[in-house]
């Protein structure tokens, strides 16, 4: 009888978990031991804490990325035998939009340097790779090129070191030719859809409407046709922290745009899991490596890193 009970107990511990969406923070050591590492996709959602003006919250990117990560996880479990393991959202990112106006401190923005962001994701890739996982998808949509380049490099490190795939999803999606659902008139009034414009406001209206300030319909437009024009707008003393014409936003537009992101994201993830050579695709961070805001911010970030290093070097040793 005791042998039977023991056999049942061992079976309960060793039988693999069925394909499903699992939350990393909810699992115990026995749960992790049941995972088929070769058919488990670790999803890491991110969301930079970045000002989005008076109408959207600083966690706007995280709202979008968390929803997309959850929906991609569900799509992965449609593959027979596959499991999605979702990590908690990481609220860290580099290159907030206020840097376009050379404003390196702004209400609502709390960022890290690009090199710090890369180190964080390289550290995570070590921890995940050492446990035998081979598939990681980073869902960290944020339009700064340096931010994306750092995530791409962390993914390259994982590939070269552990032989798996760590894909910065938006590093590829941002570089794709996506449909603009704005009408020609809206495009003219909204301008380049760079940051907290009618497009991003529409996303949040569709995904978390109560997070949008009720008076967004009265928002004056701060539109530009080029990055250079937007930088001029952002450098103004009275710049409120957004571009475009948020007053034109709608939940209907936001849902159309989100559905396109989900479709393209699902297609890309499936192509990766199918073993297709996604690395031949263009990467956003490489296409815009000469981004003027990133170039200007580089010296500021270097000064901060030097400041940190000087403080650590001068840190007096404490007696044991």
PyMOL commands that set and color helices and strands:
alter all, ss='L'
color gray80, all
select helices_A, chain A and resi 2-14+24-26+29-34+37-39+60-76+97-101+114-130+145-162+169-173+184-190+198-207+209-211+214-218+227-234+246-248+251-273+278-280+284-287+292-313
alter helices_A, ss='H'
color red, helices_A
select strands_A, chain A and resi 21-23+40-46+83-90+135-139+165-168
alter strands_A, ss='S'
color yellow, strands_A
deselect
rebuild
show_as cartoon
